Amino acid sequence: MKNPASYKVMGQSVPRVDIPAKVTGGAAYVQDMRLPGMVHARVVRPPSYGAQLTECDTAAVEKMPGVIKVVRTAIFWPSWRKGNFSRYKAMHALSAAAKWQETPGPAEAG
């Protein structure tokens, strides 16, 4: 067994070279990255587990300022937009336009 007194790092204070950048706001976090041409999305989720989207008129949302594209997948609709508040507005507009077919869950079936 090694004598703890001979340890080089264990039990020693190590300078945190990352702290100054975090304190001054200079640290780069992944959510702070901005790449050229980068867009963001908001997701409209079903109202309950297993709900199926039956229809959604996206024409009005696609005409909203800043909307780049509305993409439908099997599970959700992201609305691609530039600008944070605009994304929320598009998400709520899509949510209002969506019609869902819900199926009873296990607790509701009995």
C-alpha positions as CSV (number, residue, x, y, z in Angstrom):
1,M,0.0,0.0,0.0
2,K,1.2,3.5,-0.8
3,N,1.8,6.0,2.0
4,P,-0.8,8.8,1.7
5,A,1.9,11.4,2.4
6,S,3.5,10.5,-0.9
7,Y,0.3,11.4,-2.9
8,K,0.7,14.2,-5.4
9,V,-2.9,15.1,-6.1
10,M,-5.1,13.3,-3.5
11,G,-5.8,15.4,-0.5
12,Q,-4.3,18.5,-2.2
13,S,-6.1,21.7,-3.3
14,V,-6.0,21.9,-7.1
15,P,-6.4,25.4,-8.7
16,R,-9.7,25.7,-10.6
17,V,-8.6,27.3,-13.9
18,D,-12.3,27.3,-15.1
19,I,-13.7,29.5,-12.3
20,P,-12.6,33.0,-13.6
21,A,-14.4,32.4,-17.0
22,K,-17.5,31.2,-15.2
23,V,-17.6,34.2,-12.8
24,T,-17.0,36.8,-15.6
25,G,-19.5,35.2,-18.0
26,G,-16.8,34.2,-20.4
27,A,-17.4,30.5,-20.1
28,A,-18.8,28.7,-23.1
29,Y,-21.5,26.2,-22.4
30,V,-23.1,24.1,-25.1
31,Q,-26.4,26.0,-24.8
32,D,-24.5,29.3,-25.4
33,M,-23.1,28.2,-28.7
34,R,-24.2,30.1,-31.8
35,L,-23.2,28.7,-35.1
36,P,-23.8,30.4,-38.5
37,G,-27.2,29.5,-39.8
38,M,-28.3,27.9,-36.6
39,V,-32.0,27.7,-35.9
40,H,-34.0,26.6,-32.8
41,A,-37.2,24.7,-32.4
42,R,-40.1,24.3,-30.1
43,V,-42.0,21.1,-29.7
44,V,-45.8,20.6,-29.6
45,R,-46.4,17.5,-27.5
46,P,-49.6,15.4,-27.4
47,P,-52.0,16.1,-24.5
48,S,-51.7,12.5,-23.2
49,Y,-49.6,9.4,-23.7
50,G,-50.6,7.5,-26.8
51,A,-52.6,10.4,-28.4
52,Q,-52.5,10.4,-32.1
53,L,-52.5,13.6,-34.2
54,T,-55.4,13.5,-36.5
55,E,-55.1,16.9,-38.2
56,C,-53.2,20.2,-37.9
57,D,-53.5,23.2,-40.3
58,T,-50.0,24.6,-40.3
59,A,-50.6,27.2,-42.9
60,A,-51.1,30.1,-40.5
61,V,-48.0,29.2,-38.5
62,E,-45.9,28.8,-41.6
63,K,-46.8,32.4,-42.5
64,M,-45.7,33.8,-39.1
65,P,-42.7,36.1,-39.2
66,G,-39.5,34.2,-38.7
67,V,-40.9,30.8,-39.3
68,I,-38.5,28.8,-41.4
69,K,-40.3,25.5,-41.5
70,V,-42.8,23.3,-39.6
71,V,-41.7,19.7,-39.5
72,R,-44.0,16.9,-38.6
73,T,-42.7,13.6,-37.2
74,A,-44.6,10.6,-35.9
75,I,-44.5,12.0,-32.3
76,F,-44.1,15.8,-32.4
77,W,-44.1,19.0,-34.5
78,P,-41.1,21.3,-34.0
79,S,-41.6,24.8,-35.3
80,W,-38.3,26.2,-36.6
81,R,-37.9,29.9,-35.8
82,K,-35.4,32.6,-35.3
83,G,-36.0,34.4,-32.0
84,N,-37.1,33.0,-28.7
85,F,-40.4,34.7,-28.1
86,S,-41.4,34.0,-31.7
87,R,-40.8,30.3,-31.1
88,Y,-43.2,30.3,-28.2
89,K,-45.9,32.1,-30.2
90,A,-45.5,29.6,-33.0
91,M,-45.6,26.7,-30.6
92,H,-48.8,27.9,-29.0
93,A,-50.4,28.6,-32.4
94,L,-49.5,25.0,-33.5
95,S,-50.8,23.6,-30.3
96,A,-54.2,25.4,-30.8
97,A,-54.4,24.1,-34.3
98,A,-53.7,20.5,-33.5
99,K,-56.5,18.0,-33.2
100,W,-55.7,14.8,-31.2
101,Q,-57.4,11.5,-30.8
102,E,-56.8,10.4,-27.3
103,T,-57.1,6.8,-26.0
104,P,-58.0,6.0,-22.4
105,G,-55.0,5.2,-20.2
106,P,-54.8,2.2,-17.9
107,A,-56.3,4.1,-14.9
108,E,-59.2,5.5,-17.1
109,A,-60.0,2.2,-18.9
110,G,-61.5,0.4,-15.8
